[in-house]
Amino acid sequence: MIPTKSNSPGAHMNFIRNSLFSPPVDGSLGGLSSSTLHETLLQPILEHMEAGVTVYGLDGNVLFFNKAAKHFGMSEPINLHEQTYGSSAFYHPDGITPVAFGELPSVRVLRGEIVNGQELWTQPSGKAVSILVANGKLLTQASGEPVGALIVTHDITERKWAEQRLEVSEQRYKSLFEHNPDIVCWLDLAGKFLNLNPAFEVVTGYSLNDLRNQSFQQLLDKEGVKRVLSMSRHTQKGVSDNYDLSVFHKNGTRIELNATVVPIVVNETNVGYFVIAKDITKRKETEKMIHYLAYHDTLTGLPNRSLFQSKLEDSLLHASHQTQPLAILFLDLDRFKYINDTLGHSTGDRLLTQVAERLRDSVGPHDTVCRLGGDEFTIILPGMGHDDAMDFAEKLMQKLISPILLGNQGFVVTTSMGISLFPQDGTDAETLIKNADTAMYQAKEHGRNNYQFFCPELNIALAKNMMLEAGLRTALDNNEFKLHYQPQYDHEKIVGLEALIRWQHPVYGIVSPLDFIPLAEETGLIIPIGQWVLEKACQQCVEWQQQGLPPVRLAVNLSMRQLQDKHLVTMVQQTLQKTGLAPAYLELEITESIAMHRLDTVIPRLQALQDMGIHISIDDFGTGYSSLSCLQSLPINSLKIDQSFMRNMSTNTSNTSIVSAIAAMAHSLSLSLVAEGVETEAQLEFLRSLGCSTFQGYFFSKPISATECEWLLADLAAK
């Protein structure tokens, strides 16, 4: 029962102490009180407890509080009548909303409520503290009559901070998960889906309902499954991994992902995986296109030089290990430049595309066709020796020679092929390519439209050509060129001279124009060399005239490069002005094939030269394909019958017929006629019978030096 000897707080406190800490023996409250026990044992325990302990009397006065309770602001009395509570202020957990007087734990307990789990926020000493009322109840006598209230509180500040941090972390995770533009999914240890973010559905078309408890592997192809199984060994050890994967969209299309797999580790135990992936489909497509363009020809789609080199090296390695032969074909289209220049690059490109298609259709699954550039192609033929390569080349030539129809026009394309064989012609890619290329040029020298196998002797000829090309670049500066002149006769009178260039090579001696003029054409050196020939010949002609020798017309040959040069007319005009030669004494010769090449540019240039008073002639006439209408459109003065028709004219009736036809054509066009290569009197008489009056050939004179020519002119002038 409640003590009655004294109504002082001390008396009530003694009662409360005994109520709290003295176990009753007879069921009464006061039977076993022990102040000694409290002072010596319980008081220190209460003071050092982390929990706050506060005891209120029924009137709201504080009968007992420990140090922790004071720290929590739970040591001030309650005025039940005025509904005030000391100087401490308590707030709800939000730290903003004050706790009403009637909601204070002590007031609630004194009302008879049991308070357990109420959270408060306060600042008793200026520092924010979150507290939890863990136990709030009435203290009663054995009879059940209340005598006070017990409030036990705990400091949960750290826990609340941890909860806040956890909540913030969860919010961040949720935001990162749901609003991440990249795919994020959560898998269990078996690789089954536990959760996925909206981006996953956007990219793949699958929702969580579609994939819940389904394996991630079902989205992969076989290669992807193998890769995931291989990579999973790392992630099972708690190590993150990154790799590219192909997954299937819900609609069946393929998506390329770059995925990072992060193990979820809890208490040092792997409990699942996060997969974070970027959609790299467009990047992969771009990379694939870049790779394709790097190793394929954009026009034909064939492997290019880089891929050819790589495939050839792989094929050679395989052939070497398997002791098998291998053939390399090097192909070059004949006269493709003429088609390209005459009909335009668009037509040339379409022609190349058709040729590439025929080449592709001609090879087997293990063979490789490549376009090196321009009109050059190569074919790798694994397992083929000499005989097989020969059969293949012959069949390929037959297939290629069939007309190619572009629009309404048909084109016949022939090729020159060079073949090198592994291992006899080389054991490395560079040597085999070089030797096949050398053999291809040999095929061109044999008249085109054929194939040639490489032989070591070809390298000797190639080395000579390389030396000639190198020497050609310095020949002008070293004064290695000189001119010879072959007279043109009308009966016994010299009416003209043809200037013919000779090269005095320091190693090879006299080099024929047939050997170095093509090199000069290829390298572009024909422009400065041709200018030198024209100027030297004009100077010589003026010198002869100044010596009082009979004036004759001097013929100089023009190459295709020169005729295509836009500065040609200006160069000729300046040369005549520089040397002082009258235009009437200059004749410019162009071959029939050159004259027919790009008439739209040839005709204006020839016309400009002819308007200056220069004589224009067509050389080697009869070897090309010019028509009567083409000849009529050309501003020319004479035709020169090619010397090839002079040979065997007495026995070859076709040559005789051709010469007769040329003569008739020249007369019908009012063109003068010159016959080259006259070597016999019979040829001379036949040509005269056709109305030809000007002749050139060994029957009259071989090409002679300027000095010899001077003597000849002087001798004829004296007669």
C-alpha positions in Angstrom: 0.0 0.0 0.0 1.0 3.6 -0.4 3.1 4.9 2.6 1.1 7.2 4.9 3.7 8.2 7.5 4.9 11.0 5.3 3.5 12.5 2.1 6.9 13.9 1.2 8.5 13.0 -2.2 11.2 11.1 -0.3 8.6 8.8 1.3 7.0 8.2 -2.1 10.4 7.6 -3.6 11.2 4.9 -1.0 8.0 3.3 -1.9 8.7 3.3 -5.6 12.2 2.0 -5.1 10.9 -0.9 -3.1 8.2 -1.4 -5.7 10.7 -1.6 -8.5 13.5 -3.5 -7.0 12.3 -5.5 -4.0 10.5 -8.8 -4.8 7.4 -9.2 -2.6 7.4 -12.2 -0.3 3.9 -11.9 1.1 2.3 -10.2 -1.8 2.4 -6.7 -0.2 4.5 -3.8 -1.5 6.3 -2.8 1.6 7.3 -6.1 3.0 10.9 -6.4 1.7 12.2 -2.8 1.2 15.9 -2.4 1.4 17.5 1.1 1.1 20.9 -0.5 1.5 20.4 -2.7 -1.6 19.3 0.4 -3.6 22.1 2.6 -2.5 24.9 0.1 -2.9 23.8 -1.8 -6.0 20.8 -0.6 -7.8 21.5 3.1 -7.9 24.9 2.7 -9.7 23.3 0.2 -12.1 20.5 2.7 -13.0 22.9 5.6 -13.4 25.0 3.6 -15.8 22.2 2.2 -17.9 21.9 3.5 -21.5 18.2 3.3 -21.1 16.4 6.2 -19.5 14.3 5.4 -16.4 11.8 7.9 -15.0 9.2 7.4 -12.3 6.3 9.8 -11.9 4.0 10.2 -9.0 0.3 10.3 -9.7 0.4 14.1 -9.4 3.0 14.3 -12.2 6.0 15.0 -10.1 9.2 13.2 -10.9 10.0 10.7 -8.2 13.1 9.2 -9.8 15.2 9.6 -13.0 18.6 8.4 -14.0 21.3 10.1 -15.9 20.1 8.8 -19.3 16.6 10.0 -18.6 17.8 13.5 -17.9 19.8 13.5 -21.2 16.6 12.6 -23.0 14.7 15.5 -21.3 12.6 13.0 -19.3 13.4 14.4 -15.8 11.0 17.3 -15.5 7.6 17.2 -13.7 4.2 17.3 -15.3 1.6 19.9 -14.3 -1.6 17.9 -14.9 -3.8 20.8 -14.1 -2.1 23.4 -16.3 -1.1 20.8 -18.8 2.5 21.9 -19.0 5.7 20.1 -19.0 8.9 21.7 -17.8 11.2 23.4 -20.3 11.7 20.5 -22.6 9.8 20.3 -25.9 9.0 17.0 -27.6 8.2 16.6 -31.3 6.9 13.8 -33.4 9.6 11.9 -35.4 9.5 14.4 -38.2 11.2 16.9 -35.8 8.6 19.6 -36.8 5.2 18.7 -35.3 5.0 19.3 -31.5 3.7 16.5 -29.3 0.5 17.6 -27.6 0.4 17.5 -23.9 -2.1 14.6 -23.9 0.2 12.6 -26.1 3.2 12.8 -23.8 4.2 9.2 -22.7 3.9 10.1 -19.0 0.5 11.7 -19.4 -0.7 8.7 -21.4 0.5 6.2 -18.8 -1.0 8.2 -15.9 -4.3 8.0 -17.9 -3.9 4.2 -17.7 -2.5 3.5 -21.2 0.3 1.1 -21.7 2.9 2.9 -23.9 5.2 0.8 -26.0 7.0 2.0 -29.1 6.2 5.7 -29.1 9.0 7.7 -30.8 9.8 11.3 -29.9 12.3 13.9 -31.1 13.7 16.4 -28.7 16.6 18.8 -28.1 17.2 18.8 -24.3 20.7 20.2 -24.5 20.6 21.7 -28.0 21.5 18.4 -29.7 18.8 16.6 -31.5 17.9 13.2 -29.9 15.5 10.6 -31.1 14.1 8.5 -28.3 11.8 5.5 -28.1 9.5 4.8 -25.2 10.2 1.1 -24.8 8.1 0.6 -21.7 5.5 2.9 -20.1 3.1 1.5 -17.5 1.5 2.3 -14.2 3.0 1.1 -11.0 0.4 -0.4 -8.7 0.1 -1.8 -5.2 -0.8 -5.5 -4.8 -4.4 -4.3 -4.7 -4.1 -2.9 -8.1 -4.2 0.7 -6.9 -1.9 2.9 -9.0 0.9 4.7 -7.2 2.9 6.2 -10.1 4.1 5.8 -13.6 7.3 4.1 -15.0 8.7 5.3 -18.3 11.7 3.5 -19.8 13.3 5.2 -22.9 16.0 4.4 -25.3 18.2 6.6 -27.5 17.5 5.6 -31.1 19.2 8.6 -32.7 21.9 6.4 -34.4 19.2 4.0 -35.5 17.1 6.7 -37.0 20.1 8.1 -38.8 20.8 4.7 -40.2 17.2 4.3 -41.2 17.3 7.6 -42.9 20.4 6.7 -44.7 19.0 3.4 -45.7 15.8 5.1 -46.9 17.8 7.6 -48.9 19.9 4.8 -50.3 16.8 2.8 -51.1 15.3 5.9 -52.8 18.5 6.4 -54.8 18.5 2.7 -55.7 14.9 2.8 -56.7 15.5 5.9 -58.8 18.6 4.4 -60.3 16.8 1.2 -61.0 13.6 2.6 -62.4 14.9 5.7 -64.2 18.1 4.3 -65.5 18.2 4.5 -69.4 20.3 1.3 -69.4 18.9 -2.2 -68.8 19.1 -3.3 -65.1 17.8 -6.6 -64.0 18.2 -8.7 -60.8 18.9 -12.4 -61.0 19.1 -15.1 -58.4 22.0 -17.5 -58.3 20.3 -19.7 -60.9 20.2 -16.8 -63.3 16.4 -16.4 -63.0 14.7 -13.0 -63.1 13.7 -11.5 -59.8 13.2 -7.9 -61.0 13.9 -5.7 -64.0 13.6 -2.0 -64.8 11.4 -0.3 -67.4 14.4 0.2 -69.7 14.6 -3.6 -70.0 11.1 -3.8 -71.3 11.7 -0.9 -73.7 14.8 -2.5 -75.2 13.8 -6.1 -75.2 10.0 -6.0 -75.3 9.8 -8.3 -72.2 8.0 -7.3 -69.0 8.7 -8.8 -65.5 5.5 -10.8 -65.9 6.9 -12.4 -69.1 10.2 -13.4 -67.4 9.5 -13.9 -63.7 11.3 -17.1 -62.6 12.6 -17.5 -66.2 16.3 -17.9 -66.9 18.3 -15.1 -68.5 19.8 -17.7 -70.8 16.6 -18.1 -72.7 17.2 -14.7 -74.3 20.6 -15.7 -75.7 21.8 -17.6 -78.7 23.9 -20.7 -78.3 27.2 -18.7 -78.5 25.9 -16.3 -75.9 24.9 -19.2 -73.5 28.4 -20.6 -73.8 30.0 -17.2 -73.1 27.7 -16.6 -70.1 28.5 -20.0 -68.6 32.2 -19.4 -69.1 32.1 -15.9 -67.6 29.9 -17.0 -64.7 32.9 -18.7 -63.1 34.3 -15.2 -62.3 31.0 -13.8 -61.0 30.5 -16.9 -58.8 33.7 -15.9 -57.1 32.4 -12.4 -56.3 34.2 -10.7 -59.2 32.3 -8.4 -61.6 32.6 -9.2 -65.3 31.9 -7.4 -68.6 31.2 -8.7 -72.0 29.1 -8.2 -75.2 26.1 -10.4 -75.7 23.5 -10.9 -78.4 19.9 -11.3 -77.0 16.7 -11.8 -78.8 13.9 -9.2 -78.6 10.4 -10.4 -77.9 9.6 -9.9 -81.6 12.6 -12.2 -82.6 15.0 -9.5 -83.7 18.6 -9.6 -82.4 19.9 -6.9 -80.0 23.5 -6.3 -79.1 24.2 -5.5 -75.5 27.3 -4.6 -73.5 26.6 -6.2 -70.1 28.3 -5.9 -66.7 27.4 -8.6 -64.3 27.8 -7.6 -60.6 27.6 -10.2 -57.9 25.3 -9.3 -54.9 27.3 -10.2 -51.8 25.7 -10.3 -48.4 27.8 -11.3 -45.4 30.5 -12.5 -47.7 28.0 -14.8 -49.5 26.9 -14.4 -53.1 23.1 -14.3 -53.2 22.5 -13.2 -56.7 23.5 -10.9 -59.6 22.8 -7.5 -61.0 23.0 -7.2 -64.8 23.5 -3.7 -66.1 23.6 -3.5 -69.9 23.7 -0.9 -72.6 22.0 -1.3 -76.0 25.0 -1.2 -78.4 23.1 -2.5 -81.5 23.7 0.7 -83.5 27.3 0.9 -82.4 27.8 -2.8 -83.4 26.2 -2.1 -86.8 28.4 0.9 -87.3 31.5 -1.1 -86.2 30.4 -3.9 -88.6 30.0 -1.4 -91.4 33.4 0.2 -90.7 35.0 -3.2 -90.6 33.3 -4.2 -93.8 34.4 -1.0 -95.6 38.0 -1.5 -94.3 38.2 -4.9 -95.8 35.9 -4.8 -98.8 35.7 -2.9 -102.1 32.8 -0.5 -101.9 32.0 -0.9 -105.6 31.9 -4.6 -106.1 31.7 -5.9 -102.5 34.7 -8.1 -103.0 37.5 -8.4 -100.5 40.0 -5.6 -101.0 43.8 -5.6 -100.9 44.0 -5.7 -97.1 41.6 -8.7 -96.7 43.3 -10.4 -99.7 46.7 -10.2 -98.0 45.2 -11.6 -94.8 43.4 -14.5 -96.5 46.4 -15.3 -98.7 48.6 -15.6 -95.6 46.1 -17.8 -93.9 45.8 -20.0 -97.0 49.5 -20.3 -97.3 49.8 -21.3 -93.7 47.2 -24.0 -94.2 48.8 -25.2 -97.5 52.2 -25.4 -95.8 50.8 -27.5 -92.9 48.8 -29.8 -95.2 51.6 -29.9 -97.9 49.1 -28.8 -100.5 49.6 -26.7 -103.6 48.0 -23.3 -104.1 47.6 -21.0 -107.1 47.4 -17.2 -107.3 45.7 -15.6 -110.4 46.3 -11.9 -111.1 43.8 -10.5 -113.6 43.8 -7.2 -115.4 41.1 -6.1 -117.8 42.3 -5.4 -121.3 41.8 -1.8 -122.6 39.6 -0.9 -119.6 41.0 2.6 -119.5 39.8 3.2 -123.0 36.2 2.2 -122.0 36.4 4.3 -118.8 37.7 7.4 -120.6 35.5 7.0 -123.7 32.2 6.1 -122.0 32.7 7.6 -118.6 33.4 6.3 -115.1 29.7 5.3 -114.5 29.8 2.8 -117.4 33.2 1.6 -116.3 32.0 1.0 -112.7 29.0 -1.0 -114.0 31.3 -3.0 -116.1 33.6 -3.7 -113.2 30.5 -4.8 -111.1 29.5 -7.3 -113.8 33.0 -8.7 -114.1 33.2 -9.1 -110.3 29.9 -11.0 -110.4 31.2 -13.3 -113.0 34.4 -13.9 -111.1 32.5 -14.6 -107.9 30.3 -17.1 -109.8 33.4 -18.9 -111.2 35.0 -19.9 -107.9 34.4 -22.5 -105.3 33.4 -22.1 -101.7 37.1 -22.2 -100.5 38.4 -19.9 -103.2 38.7 -16.1 -102.7 38.1 -13.4 -105.3 39.5 -9.9 -104.5 39.6 -6.5 -106.2 42.9 -4.8 -105.6 41.8 -1.6 -107.2 41.1 -0.2 -110.7 40.6 -3.1 -113.1 42.9 -5.5 -111.2 41.5 -8.6 -109.5 43.2 -11.6 -107.8 41.9 -15.1 -107.1 43.3 -17.4 -104.4 42.9 -21.1 -105.4 43.8 -23.4 -102.5 44.7 -27.0 -103.5 45.3 -26.2 -107.2 48.5 -27.1 -109.0 49.7 -26.2 -112.5 47.1 -28.3 -114.5 44.1 -27.4 -112.3 45.1 -23.7 -112.5 45.4 -23.9 -116.3 42.0 -25.5 -116.6 40.5 -22.9 -114.3 42.1 -20.0 -116.3 40.8 -21.3 -119.6 37.3 -21.7 -118.3 37.4 -18.3 -116.7 38.5 -16.6 -119.9 35.7 -18.2 -121.8 33.2 -17.0 -119.2 34.5 -13.5 -119.1 34.6 -13.0 -122.9 30.8 -13.4 -123.2 29.4 -9.9 -124.0 28.3 -7.9 -121.0 25.1 -6.0 -121.6 24.9 -2.5 -120.1 21.6 -0.9 -121.1 21.3 -1.5 -124.8 25.0 -1.8 -125.5 27.1 -5.0 -125.3 30.7 -5.0 -124.3 33.3 -7.8 -124.8 35.8 -7.7 -122.0 39.0 -9.7 -122.3 41.6 -10.2 -119.5 45.3 -10.8 -119.2 46.1 -13.3 -116.4 49.2 -14.1 -114.6 49.6 -17.2 -112.5 52.0 -18.1 -109.7 52.1 -21.4 -107.8 53.0 -22.3 -104.3 55.6 -23.5 -103.4 57.6 -23.4 -106.6 57.1 -19.7 -107.4 57.4 -18.5 -103.8 56.5 -19.5 -100.2 55.4 -16.1 -99.0 52.5 -13.8 -100.0 54.6 -10.9 -101.2 56.7 -13.1 -103.6 53.7 -14.9 -105.0 51.8 -11.7 -105.6 54.8 -10.1 -107.3 55.4 -13.1 -109.5 51.7 -13.4 -110.5 51.8 -9.7 -111.4 54.9 -10.2 -113.5 53.3 -13.1 -115.3 50.2 -10.9 -116.0 52.3 -8.2 -117.7 53.9 -11.0 -119.7 50.4 -12.0 -120.9 49.7 -8.4 -122.0 53.0 -8.4 -124.0 51.8 -11.6 -125.7 48.8 -9.7 -127.1 46.4 -9.7 -124.2 43.4 -12.0 -123.7 45.7 -14.9 -122.5 47.2 -16.3 -119.4 50.8 -16.9 -118.5 52.5 -18.9 -115.8 55.4 -17.2 -113.9 58.9 -18.3 -114.8 62.1 -17.0 -113.3 63.2 -15.4 -116.6 60.3 -12.9 -116.2 62.0 -11.4 -113.2 65.0 -10.6 -115.3 62.9 -8.7 -117.8 61.1 -7.0 -114.9 64.4 -5.9 -113.4 65.4 -4.4 -116.7 62.2 -2.5 -117.0 62.6 -1.2 -113.5 66.1 0.0 -114.3 64.9 1.6 -117.6 62.1 3.4 -115.7 64.6 4.7 -113.1 67.0 5.8 -115.8 64.2 7.4 -117.8 63.7 9.9 -115.1 67.3 11.3 -115.4 67.8 10.7 -119.1 66.8 14.2 -120.2 69.0 15.9 -117.6 71.9 13.6 -118.7 71.4 14.3 -122.4 71.0 10.6 -123.2 68.3 11.2 -125.9 69.1 11.9 -129.5 67.1 12.1 -132.7 67.4 10.1 -135.9 65.5 11.0 -139.1 64.0 8.8 -141.7 63.5 10.4 -145.1 60.2 10.4 -147.0 60.5 10.3 -150.8 58.4 11.4 -153.7 60.3 9.6 -156.6 63.9 10.6 -155.9 63.1 13.8 -154.1 63.1 14.1 -150.3 59.8 15.7 -149.3 59.8 15.1 -145.6 61.6 13.6 -142.6 60.2 11.8 -139.6 62.0 12.5 -136.3 62.6 9.3 -134.3 63.9 9.4 -130.8 66.7 7.1 -129.6 68.0 6.5 -126.1 71.7 5.9 -125.4 71.4 4.1 -122.1 74.7 4.0 -120.0 74.2 0.3 -119.4 72.1 -1.1 -122.1 73.3 1.0 -125.0 70.7 2.0 -127.6 67.3 1.3 -126.2 64.4 0.9 -128.7 61.5 3.3 -128.5 59.3 0.2 -128.3 60.9 -0.5 -124.9 60.9 2.9 -123.3 58.0 4.8 -124.8 55.4 2.7 -123.0 57.2 3.3 -119.7 57.3 7.0 -120.5 53.5 6.9 -121.1 52.8 5.1 -117.8 55.0 7.4 -115.7 53.9 10.6 -117.4 57.4 11.4 -118.5 56.2 11.3 -122.1 55.1 15.0 -121.7 58.6 16.5 -121.0 60.2 14.0 -123.4 57.8 14.8 -126.2 58.3 18.5 -125.7 62.1 17.9 -125.9 61.7 16.0 -129.2 59.5 18.7 -130.7 61.8 21.5 -129.8 65.0 19.6 -130.8 63.5 18.6 -134.2 62.3 22.2 -134.9 65.7 23.6 -134.0 67.4 21.1 -136.4 65.0 21.9 -139.2 65.7 25.7 -138.8 69.4 25.0 -138.8 69.2 23.1 -142.1 67.2 25.9 -143.6 69.7 28.5 -142.4 72.4 26.4 -144.1 70.6 26.7 -147.4 69.5 23.1 -147.5 66.2 22.3 -149.3 63.3 23.0 -146.9 61.4 19.8 -146.0 58.5 19.1 -143.8 59.5 17.5 -140.4 57.1 14.9 -138.9 57.0 14.5 -135.1 54.9 11.8 -133.3 52.4 12.7 -130.6 51.5 10.2 -127.9 48.1 9.7 -126.3 49.2 11.5 -123.1 50.4 14.5 -125.2 47.2 14.7 -127.1 45.2 14.6 -123.8 47.3 17.3 -122.3 45.3 20.5 -122.3 48.5 22.6 -122.7 49.4 20.8 -126.0 48.4 23.6 -128.4 50.0 26.3 -126.3 53.2 24.2 -126.0 53.4 23.7 -129.8 52.8 27.4 -130.5 55.5 28.5 -128.0 58.0 26.0 -129.5 57.4 27.3 -133.0 57.9 30.9 -131.7 61.0 29.9 -129.8 62.7 28.0 -132.6 61.5 30.2 -135.5 60.2 27.3 -137.6 57.3 28.2 -139.9 54.2 26.0 -139.1 54.0 24.8 -142.7 57.2 22.8 -142.2 55.9 20.9 -139.1 53.8 17.7 -139.4 52.3 16.1 -136.3 51.5 12.4 -136.4 49.0 10.6 -134.3 48.1 6.9 -134.5 44.7 5.8 -135.6 43.8 4.4 -132.1 44.8 7.7 -130.5 42.8 9.7 -133.0 39.6 7.7 -132.2 40.0 8.1 -128.5 37.7 10.8 -127.0 36.9 12.6 -130.2 35.2 15.4 -128.3 38.6 16.6 -127.0 40.8 15.3 -129.9 39.0 17.2 -132.7 39.2 20.7 -131.2 42.9 20.3 -130.5 43.7 19.0 -133.9 41.7 21.7 -135.4 43.6 24.4 -133.5 46.9 22.9 -134.6 45.7 22.7 -138.2 44.5 26.3 -138.1 48.0 27.3 -137.2 49.2 25.9 -140.5 50.5 22.6 -139.1 50.1 19.4 -141.2 48.2 16.6 -139.4 48.5 13.0 -140.4 47.2 9.7 -139.1 50.0 7.2 -138.5 49.7 3.3 -138.6 46.4 3.6 -140.4 44.5 0.3 -140.9 45.4 -1.1 -137.5 42.5 0.5 -135.7 38.7 0.6 -136.0 38.0 4.1 -137.4 35.0 4.5 -139.7 34.7 6.7 -142.8 32.4 9.1 -140.8 35.0 9.4 -138.1 37.7 10.2 -140.6 35.5 12.8 -142.2 35.1 14.6 -138.8 38.9 14.7 -138.1 40.9 17.8 -139.3 43.7 15.8 -141.0 45.8 16.1 -144.1 47.2 12.7 -144.8 47.0 9.0 -144.0 50.1 6.8 -143.4 49.6 3.1 -144.3 51.0 1.0 -141.5 54.1 -0.9 -142.4 52.7 -4.2 -141.2 50.6 -4.4 -144.4 53.8 -4.2 -146.5 55.0 -7.5 -145.3 54.2 -10.5 -147.5 52.1 -8.3 -149.7 52.9 -10.4 -152.7 51.6 -13.6 -151.1 49.0 -12.2 -148.7 46.0 -11.1 -150.7 44.2 -9.7 -147.6 47.0 -7.2 -147.0 46.8 -6.2 -150.6 43.1 -5.7 -150.4 43.4 -3.6 -147.2 46.1 -1.4 -148.7 43.9 -0.9 -151.8 40.9 0.0 -149.6 43.0 2.5 -147.6 44.2 4.2 -150.8 40.7 4.4 -152.1 39.5 5.9 -148.8 42.3 8.5 -148.8 41.5 9.6 -152.4 37.8 9.8 -151.6 38.5 12.1 -148.7 41.1 14.1 -150.7 43.9 13.1 -148.3 47.5 12.6 -149.3 48.8 9.0 -148.8 52.1 8.0 -147.3 53.3 4.4 -147.3 55.5 3.2 -144.4 57.8 0.2 -144.4 58.5 0.0 -148.1 61.4 -2.4 -148.6 61.1 -3.8 -152.1 60.6 -2.4 -155.6 57.6 -4.6 -156.1 55.9 -2.9 -153.1 56.9 0.5 -154.5 55.3 -0.3 -157.9 52.2 -1.6 -156.4 51.7 1.4 -154.2 52.3 3.7 -157.1 49.6 1.9 -159.0 47.2 2.8 -156.2 48.1 6.5 -156.6 50.4 6.7 -153.6 53.2 9.2 -154.2 55.1 9.5 -150.9 57.1 6.6 -149.5 59.1 5.8 -146.4 61.1 2.7 -145.6 64.4 0.8 -145.8 64.1 0.6 -149.6 65.0 4.3 -149.5 66.8 4.8 -146.3 66.9 3.6 -142.7 66.7 6.2 -139.9 69.9 8.2 -139.9 71.6 10.8 -137.7 71.3 14.5 -138.1 74.8 14.7 -139.6 74.0 12.0 -142.1 70.7 13.6 -142.9 72.5 16.9 -143.6 74.9 15.2 -146.0 71.9 13.5 -147.8 70.0 16.8 -148.2 73.2 18.5 -149.4 73.9 15.8 -151.9 70.3 15.9 -153.3 70.4 19.6 -153.5 73.6 19.5 -155.6 72.0 17.2 -158.2 
